[in-house]
Amino acid sequence: MSAETSIPPPRADGAELPVAVKSLLADAPIGFGLIGSDDRLAAVNQRLAALFGATPARCLGRGPAELLDEAGDPAGAADQRASLEAVRAGGQAVRSRFRPARGQAWDLTWFPVADPGTSEGQVAVIALREHETGASRLEEQRLRALLQVGHQILWAAGPDGGMHEDCPQWRAVTGQERESYLGRGWLEAIHPDDRPRVERAWDDAVIDVTPFDAMFRVRTRSGGYDHYRARAHPIVDGAETVEWIGTFVDVTTEREADELRQRFNQQLTEAAMRTVRLQKATSDLAEVLTVDDVVEAMSAIGRTDVGAGHTSLVLFDRDGLRLHPMAADHRSPGASFSLDHPDTAARAVADQAPCLAADPDELRALFEDAPEVGELLETTPERAWAALPMMVAGRAIGALRLAFHQPREVTDEERVFLEALAGQCALAIGRAQLYEREHDTAQALQHSLLPEELPVVRGVRLAAYYRSGSRHVQVGGDWYDAFPLPDGRVAGVLGDVMGKGIPAASGMSRIRSALRALAFSMPEPADVLTGLDRMFSATEGMDQVTTLVYFVLDPATGQLDLSNAGHLPPLVVAGNAGPSLLESEPDTPLGVSAPRGHHKFFVQPGNTIALYSDGLVENRRRSVARGLDELVTVAASAPAEAVGDPQQMLEYLVESMLEGYEQDDDVTLLAVQLPVIDSGPER
C-alpha cells in the first residue's frame, strides 16, 4: 500500500510512533510532535518537549497552548492556538516563529497529516532553531532518510509550480537529465495518455493553493511504464506561497495487486454463478426419469442458463449407427443422420470433443462449404452453434446441441461449463434410457452408475472392486467414483446410500452427479461435502441415510485432503510401517447440519489408501468394530505382490474378509496408490 504520509500515524490505543521512527527523531536537533484530532499531543520528542518547558511524558495528552499556559507564557500559547487553527482551517502547511522565555528563537512548521483511518486529520509540528545551518542540514537529511524508508521520493517546486531544485532519485528512475527535469520537464516522463490530466490537476492545485494528489504511469529508464502517485502540499508564509513540497511513490506493486484482486474476484463471481447454474441443472436433471423428460429439462436449461435460442439432444439409435435429433419445441428436429454428416453434433460425437462455430463463416469453413450447410443457413435464424459430446462410462451416447440467434464466441470458461453441463445431461440420459428398459432396469442401472473404467492419471494408480450382495436383480446403494481435476490432482469418492432398489439408486446417482459438479468448481473436500449437504436437504428424504468418504490427492507431493461424512475410516497399507486405519473422527452423514472439516495426510510412495463399504467388515456374525480389527490384521498378512498392486490388494482383502461368511450386502472398494518410482508401468 502507498504511504499516506511520511510519518506513520500513532496507534489509537497507545499513540506511539514505530520504534524505528522514534529512534530516528529522539536525538535529532529538530523538535517533532504529532497532534491528534483532539488538539492534544499524541507523540513528541525530547527537543520539542523542552521547547514547551516540559518532559515528553508530561506533554502527552496536552496541547502546546495548554503547556505554555502552564509555563506562564500566554502570548506563546495564543500563537500556538492560532497556528493550529490556521492549519486545520486551510488544510495547508503553516509557518510560525516561537521564542521561549530563555533561549534562541525557533521556526515552527505545522503540516496537515492525512489519516486514512479517520475522517479527522492530524497535525505534525516540526521546530527548527534559527541560524543553525548544520542542524538544519542534518534535519533535512534525516527527514529525507525517513521518506526513503517509506520508498518515497522527495521533491520541491517553486510557487509557480516549476521544479526549482534537482531530484536525482526521480531522474534515476526516469533517466531524465537535470535540465530536462527542472521546470515542467518532469511531466514529459508521464505516459502521454495520463499527462494532460496530471498537468491540469497540478495547474489547478498551484492556482488554488490546494493539496495535489494524482496517480499516473511513468516511463522508466528501461522504456517500460510503472505506476506512481504524486502528492504535494504548499508551504505558505502569511498569504504568500513559498514553495511546494511533495513526494513520488512507486505504487506499481499495489496497483498490480489491486488489478489481480479485481480479476480474481470477477473470476470467482463468474465461477460461483456457473456453479449455481450447474447445481440447479444437476438438481433439475436428477428429478427426471424418461428421455423425453431430459429433453424437456435441457431445453429450459439451455434457454435460461445458457441463452440458447434452440436446444436439442442428438442421440444414437438402438443400433448405435445413426444419430437422431430430439427437441422439446414443436419445431421438427430433422431426420436421423450418420457420423459423417456435416453437422456440429455429428462432428462432436465423432471427435469426442466440443464442436464450436461462432458465426456462419466459421460453420462453412468447418464443413468446407457443404451444400447441407448452405441449406441450413437459408432456412434458420441460427447464427452460432455449439455441440458437446455426451459421454457415459467412456462411451459417446450423443451430443448436446445449442444454437444461438446471434454470432457468439464461446470463452474457455464457458466451454468448460458447457462440457460439465453435457456431462450432467449424459448422466441423466443414461439413467432415463436404463429406466425405460424395464426388463433390465435394475442390473443395467447399477453398472451405469459405477465407472466402467477408472481414469489414467500420471503418478497415481487407481483400482476398484464391486461385488453385489443381492440375490435378486436389485440395485444397491454402494458407489464409487474417481476423476482427474483441472489442477492435476485426482479426486476419489466411495459412498453408501442405505437401502435397495430404485430409490437408493436414484439417490446415489443424484449425489454422484452433484459431487462431480461441485468438484468441478470447488474441489476441496470440506467445500464439496458442504454443497452436498445443501443439495441433500433439498432433494433427499431424511430417512435416506447416506455416508461417504471423499478425497483429493496431489500426485506430485503426496498430499491427500479427505473429508468423511459418517463413513468407515480408510485403510492405509504401507510396506514398512504396516497397515493402519486413518485416525480421523468422521463427521455426520450427509444432510445432517454440521460444519464440515477435512484432514490432511501425506501418502508415501508405495503406500495404498483403500476406501470400502460396510459390507466388507460387517455381517450378521461380525460387528463393525471386530471387522475393522480383522481388516487391519488381514492387510498385515498381504503378500508382497498384493501390497505392490492396488487391484490385487482389493481382491485379496475381499476374498480374505469374506472367507467363512455369507455375503449379505454389497461390497465396494476403491484404492489409490502412489507407486514407487521406476516400479513399473502405470495401470
N, C-alpha and C positions, 0 to 999 in steps of 0.2 A: 504494500500500500504506500502511496505517496504521503510524505510527511505534511501535516497541515501547518507546522511552524518549526523553526529551528530549535526551539526549546520544548521538550516534551511537557505536556500539561501534567500537573500533580494528580495523584490519586485522590478521589473524593474522600476516602476514609482517613488517609494519613497525610495528604497534602505534601508528599515528599517527592523531590526530584530523584531521577535514577542516580545510582551510585557514581557512574562514570561522569555525569554532568556535575554532580556535587564536588567531586574531586577536582574537576577542571576549573570550577569557579571559586573554590574555597579560599585559595590564597591569591586570587587574581587582584591586580591593582585597581580593578573596577568594582563598583558596587552593583549588585544584581538582586532584584526581587521580583516575585510573581504575585500579583494581586488578583484575588478571586472576584466573582460577580457580587460578593457582599462587601467589597471595598476593603477587605482585610488581607494582610499579607499571608500567603499560603506557603511561600518559600523565600528565604533571604540568606545572603551570605554575610560573612563577618564584616566586610568593608562597608556595606550599606547599613547594617545594623549600627555600626559605630557612628556613621554619619548622622543617624537619628538619635544618638546618645543612648543606645540600649544594646543588649546582647541579642543574638539571633533567637534564643528561646523566648525572650520577653517580647520580641517583635511579632512572633507568630500569633495570629488571631487578632492583631490590632492593625489599624490603618496608619499610614505615615502621618497624617494630620493629628491623629489621636496621640501618637508618640511624641510629636513636637509640642502639643498642648501640655502633656505631662512634663516635658522638659522645660517648660516655661518659654516657649518660642511661638507666640500666637501668630506673628507675621509669617514665619516659615510654614506654620500649619495651614494658614489661609492660602499660601502659594501652592501647597501640595493639593489641597482640595480643588483649587481652580484648574490645575493641570490635569488632575484625574477626571474632572467633569468635562474638560475640553476634549480629551482623547476619547471618552465614551460618546460624547455628543457628535463629534466629527468623524469618528472611525479612522482617524489618521494619526500618525506619529506626531507628538508634540514635544518641543524642547523648552526647558526652563533652567534657571540658574538658582543655586541654593548655597548660601554661606552659613555654616554652622556658627554657634556662639564663639567658638575658638577654632581657628584653622583657616585653611585656604578655601576659596570658592570652588564649587563643583558644578559641572554641566550635567543636567539630568535629561534623559530622553525617554519618553513614555510611548510604548508601542502597543497597539491593539493586537491581541493574540487570539486567533480563531481556535475554538474548541469544538471538534466535530461531535462531541458527546452531549452538548447542551446548546440551547438557543441563546444563552447569555455569554458574552466573551470575557476573557481575562485580559489583564494588562501587565506587561513586563516593563519594569523600570530599570534603566542602566545609568549609573553615575560615573562620570569621568572627571578626574581632577584637572583643573585648568593648568596649562603650561607644563604638563608632564609629558613631553614628547615621547620619551622612552616607554613610559607606562602605556601611553595611547597606542603605540605601535604593538606592544605586547598584547594589549587588549584586543586590537584588531586581529592579530594573528590567532589568538585563542578563539575568537568568535568565528573566524574563517575555518579553523580546525573543527569547531563544533558543528558547523554546517556541513563540512566534508564528511564527518562521521555519519550524518544523515544522507549522504550521497547527493548533496545539493551544491550547485554552482552559484556562487555569489556574484552579482553584477550590479553596476551603478550607472545611472543615466542622469543627464542634466535636467534642469527644469523644463526644457523644451522637448524632452523625450529622447534626445540623441545620446548614444553611449559616449561618455566622455573619458572613460579610462579603460585600459586593456582588460581582457578576460581570457587568460591563457587556457583555462580549463575548457571553456567553450570552443576556443579555436582548436584545441587538441581533439575535440570530438568532431568538429565540422571540417577541419582542415583550412579554415579561412585564415588569411593573413591579417595582421593587426589593422592595416589601413582599410581592408575590406569589412572588418567587423565594426569599427567605430561609426558613430552617427547612426544612420538607419541601416547600415550594411548587414547587421545581424539578421534582418528579415530575409535576406537573399538565401540564407541556408534553410528556410522553411519550405516545405512542399508547395509547389505552385498552386495547388487546389486549396490549401489552407491559408496561404499568405494574405489574400485580400481580407479575409475575416479577422485574422490576428492584427493586421495593421489598423483596421477600423477600430477594433477594441482598444488597441494601445493609444490611438489618437484620442478616442473618447475619454479614456482614463486621464490622459495628460491635460486635456482641455477642462474636464470637470473636476480634476484633482480628486479622483476616487480610486480605490484599490483596483489593481489589474490582476485578472486570473484567466488564463487561456490554456487549452491543450491543443497540440498540433504535432505534425510529423516533421522531423529534422533530417536533412541529408547529412549522413556521416562521411567520414574521411574515406571509407571503403566504397562509397557510392550508393549504399542502401539507405533506408529510412528507419529511424527509431521514433518512438512516441515520447514527447516531452511535455511537461507542464511548467508554465512560467507564471510567477506571481510577483507582485511588486506593490510597495506602499510608498506614498510621497512623504518626504521629510519637509516639514513646514516650520518656518520661523516667523511667528506672527501671521500675517496674511500672505507671505511670500513662500513659494515652493523653492526649497534649497536644492534638492536633488531627489532622485528616486532610487530606492534600494530594493533589489529583488533577487529571486532565486530561479534557477533552471533545475528541474528534477526529471531524471530519466524514469518514465513510467511504462516503458515497453513491456516489461515482465508482467506488471499488474494489468495492463491493457490486454495482453495476450491471454492471461489467465481469466480475465473477465469474459473475453470473447469465447474462450474454451468452455467456461461455465455456461454461457448462454447457449452455445451449440449443444452442450451436453444436456442441459435442461430441456431444450427443444426436442432432442432425440429421445430423452426419457418420456416426455409428454406424448410424442408420437408413438413410441413403443407401448406406452401404457394404453393409449387409445386402441392400438391394434390388438393388444392383449385382451382388452374388454370386448372388442368386436369378435375376436376369435373365441373367447369363452362363451359369449352369447350364442354364436353359431354352433359351438360344440354342444351347448345345452339344448338348443333347438333341434339339432340333428339327433341328439340322444333320445328324443321323445318319439321319433317316427319309427314305423315298423315296415312299411312297404316301400318298393322302389318309387311308386308314384308319389308317396308322401315325401320322400327325399327330394324328388324333382321339384315339388311344390315349395318345400322349405328353402332349397337352394335358390329358387327364383326370387323369393323375398329377400334372402341374404344378399344376393348379387345386386338387387335394386337398392336396398337401404344401406348396406355396409361397404359396397364397392363402387356404386354409382354406375353400374352397367345398364345399358338400355335393353339388353336381352341376355338371358342366361339359359343355357341348355346343358344337358348331360348327354354325352355321346358314349354309349356302352356297347361292348361286344355282344353279338347274338349268342345263342346257345352253343353254336358250333365254334365260336371264337374266331371266325374268319372275316366277318364284316362288322362294321360299326353302325349302330342305329341311334340317331338323334332323338332325344326326348325333351320336350319343353312344357312348361306349365300353362302358358297362354294358349289362346285359340289359333295362333299362327301355325301353319303347317311346318313342322321341323324339317321336312325333306326326307328323301328316300335313304336307305342304307348305302354305305359305300365301303370300299376296301381301303387298306392302309396306304396305297399309292395314289389315292385321290387327292387333288390339290385343295386341301382343307387344313386349317390350322389344327383341328382336333386330331386328324389322322397323322399329321406330322409330329404332334406332341406324343402320341401313343407310340409311333414307330421309333422315335428317338429317345423316348422315356425322359424327356426334358421339356421345359416350357417352350412354347412357340408364340412369339410376340410380333405384332405388326402395328406400328404406331400410326400409320396412315395408309391410304390406298396405294401410294407409290411403293411403300415397303412390302405390301401384300403382293403386288405384281412382281416385284423383284424376287420375292421369296419363292414364288412358283413359276418364275420365268415366263410371265405373261400367258399363262394357260388360259384357254378360252373360257373355262368354267369361272375363273376369277373375274373376267370382264362381264360375264352374265350376272354374277353376284353383285358387282358394283352398280350395274344398271338397275337392279330391282330392289335394292335395300338401302336404307338410310345409314347403315353402319359405316363408320369411318376409322375404327381402330378395333383390334382384336387381340385377345389373349386366351391361349389354351394351355391347360396344365394337366399333365398325366395323372391319373388316379391309380394308385398302387395299393394292392392288398397282398400282404405276405410276399413282397418282392415281385408280384405279377401285375401287369397293367390290365385293368378291367375296363378302361375307357378314359375319357378326358372331361374335364370341366371347361366349358367354352363360354367366354364372356365377350360381348360385343358392345362397343360404345358409339354414341352418335356424333362424337367429336374426336378429331385426332388426339391421341393421348400417349405420352411416353410413360412407361411403367418403370419406376425407380427400382433400385436394387432392394430397398426395404419393402416396397410394395410387392415385388416379386416373391420375396421370402414369405410374406404374409399370404399371398395367393397360393403358394405351394403348400403352406400349412393348411389353408382352407380346403384345398383339393384333397389333402390327406385326410382331413376330418370327413369330407364328403365321401371319400373312398371307403372309409370305415363304415359310414352309415349305409352306403350302397351294399357293402359286403354283408352287413348284418341283415339288411332288408332282403337281399337275394336268398340268403340262407333261411330266413324266417319263412319265405314263401315256398320253400321246398319242404313241405310238411312231412314227407316220408323220411327225410334225413336231417331234419332241423337240428336236433339236439347234438348229434355227433359232429356234424359239419360246423356248427356254430362254435363248439368248443375248440376245434382246431384252428378256426379262422381268427379267434381272439388271442391265440398264442402265436408268437412269431414263428414262421416256418423256418427261418434261418436267422441266426444272430449276426449282427454286423461284424465286419472285419475292421479292427482298429489297430493301428500300428502301436506296438509296445504293450499290447494287452491281449490276453486270451480269455475268451468267454465260452461258457458251456452251460447247458440247461438240460433238465430231465423232468419228464412228466409221466406219471402213471395214474390212470383213472382208477378210483376205488369203487365206482358204482357197478353193480351187477347188471344194471339196465342201461339203455342208451339214454342217458340223462346228463344234462350239463351240470358241471360243478362250478364252484366259486373261486378255485385257485387260479392264479395267473402270474405271469412274469413278463418282463419286457426289458430290452436294452437297446440303446441307440446312441450314436455319437452326437456331441454338441458342437455348435459352430466354433467354440473357442479351443477345440482339440481335446477336450475331456470326454469321458464316456459316462453315461448315466445308466443305472440299472434299478429295477424295482421288482419286488415279489410281494404279492398280497393275497388276501383270503377274504372273500365275501361269504359270510356264513349262509348256509342253506344250499338248496339244489334247484335245478330246473331253470326255466326261462327267466324268472325274476332275478335269481342270483347271477345268471349270465348277462342279463341286461345291465344290472348294476355294475358288474365287472367291466363291461365294455365302456360304460359311461365314465367310470373312474379312470380307466386306462387312457381313453381319449382325452379326458380333461388333463390328466397328468402330462401327457405329451404336449398338449397345447401350452400348459403352464411352463414346462421345462424349456420350451422353445424360446420364451421371452425372459424368464427369471429362473434359471436352473438351480439356484441354491436350495438345498433340502428343506430348510425351515419355511422359505417362501412358497415352495410347491405345496407342502402339506397345509399351510395356511389357506392357500387358494382352494385346495381340495375340500377343506372344512366348509368354506362358503358354498361351494357347489353342492356338497353332500347335504347340507341343511336345506338347500332349495329343491333338490331333485330326489333325494333318497328318503326312505322311511327310517325312523329312529330304531325300529326293531331289526333293521338290516345291518347287523354289526359288521364292520369292515376294518381289518388291520392290514398294515403293510410296512415294509422297510424300503426306503429309497436312498440311493447313494449316488454321489458324483466322484469319479476317480480321475486324477491327473496322472497320465502315464509317465510324464517327464519327471515329476517329483515324488510320486507315490502317495501324495496326499489324498485321503479319502474322507469326504464330508458325508455324514449319514444322519438321517432322522428316522426314528422308529415310532410308528403310530400303533402302539399296543401289540406289536408282533414279537415273535420269539427272537432272542439275541443271535446275531450272525456268528458263524463258526469261523475261526482263523486257524488255518493249517499251515504251520511253519516247520520247515525241515529240521532245524536245530533246536528251537525253543519248545517244540511240541505244540499240539493243538490246544485251543482255549476258546472260550466264549467272550465276545467283546463286552467289556464291563461298562455298560451304559444303561441307565434307567429308562425304560420305554415310556413314551408319552401315551396319552389316551387314544383310543380308536378314533377313526375319522368321524367328524360330525359332533364330537364332544368338545364344547368350547373350552379351550385351554391354550395358553401361549405355547408356540412350537419352538423347539430348540434343535440344534444339531450338534453332533460330536465330530471332532477332527481326529483322524488317525493317520499314521504313515505306514503304508504297506511296503515291506521289503521285497526285493527281487527274489522270486521263487516261492513267495507266500501266496496262499489262496484264501479268498473270502467267500464263504458259502452261505447263501440265504436258503431257507427251507420253510415248508408249511408244517402245520402241526401233525399232519398225517404221518410224517417221518418219525416223530418221537412219542406220539400219544395214540393209544388204542384202548380197548375195553380192559386189557390186562396190565396196562402200563401207564402210570401217571406222567404228567409233563415233567415234573422235577426229576423223576427217575430216568425218563427218556433222555433228558439233557445230559445227565451224568453219563449214561451209556453212550451217547453220541460222542462225547469227548474221548471216552475210553476206546471206542471203535476207531475213531480217527487216528488215535495214537498208534494203533496197530496196522495202519495202512501200509502196504508195500511201497517201496521207493518209486516204482513206475507209476503208481496211482498218485503219489504226492506230486510228482512232476507233471502230471497230465490232468487238468481240471475235469475233463469228461470222464476219465477213468475213476477219478476220485468220487464224483457224484454217483456213478454206478456202483462203486464199492460201498459207499455209505448206505445206499438204498438196499442193496442185497444183504448187507450185514445187519442193518437195523430192523428189517422186516423178517429176517430168518427166525422161524419158530412162532411167528404171529400171523394172524389172519388180517389181511389188509381190509379196513372198513372205511377208509377215507382216501381222497385224492392225495397223492404225494407229488409235490412240485419243488424243484430246486433250481437255483441259479448261482453260478460261480464265476468269479472274476479272478484272474491271476496275473501278476506281473512276472513274466518269465525271466529267468536268469539270462544275462547277455550271452549270446552265442549258444543258447540252449537248443536251437533247432528252429525249423520254420514255424511261423505263426499259424494258428488254427482258427 
